[in-house]
Amino acid sequence: MPLKINDISTMPQVDEAITGWEYDILVNKRKQTMVNGDVVYKNVFIKMRGCIQPLKMSEIEVKPEHERDWEWFYLHIKTTYPILTVNQQVFIKGNPYKVMRVKDYGLNAYREYEIIRDYNNAT
């Protein structure tokens, strides 16, 4: 008999706290193919829902000095969506962001990503 989530983790199921705060997010699942010997990229967008919050100043202060002026946020997404990867591009309210760090809290039914505003690779 499979274990229930509460038998494994005593942490709350955070996905329920996200409900009501989330909004639409477009995730760029960039596909790479070869056409006549050339690498061709195709942007394929997947719709997800999640919410963001800024990092605390104390968290930004421990970043390398050249990264402290960047716009840092946490992105919270339920585990019902596919996992994002580092350097993947997401669009939130039309603005491009890039995934910098992935934290999988699957036992608590959500994933947390550190993202930055992506000014260089706006698609």
Secondary structure, DSSP 4 states (H G I P E B T S, - for coil): -PPPHHHH--S--THHHHTTT-EEEEEE--EEEEETTEEEEE--EEEEEEEEEEPPHHHHHTS-GGGTTS-EEEEEEETTSPPP-TT-EEEETTEEEEEEEEEEEGGGTEEEEEEEE-SSS--
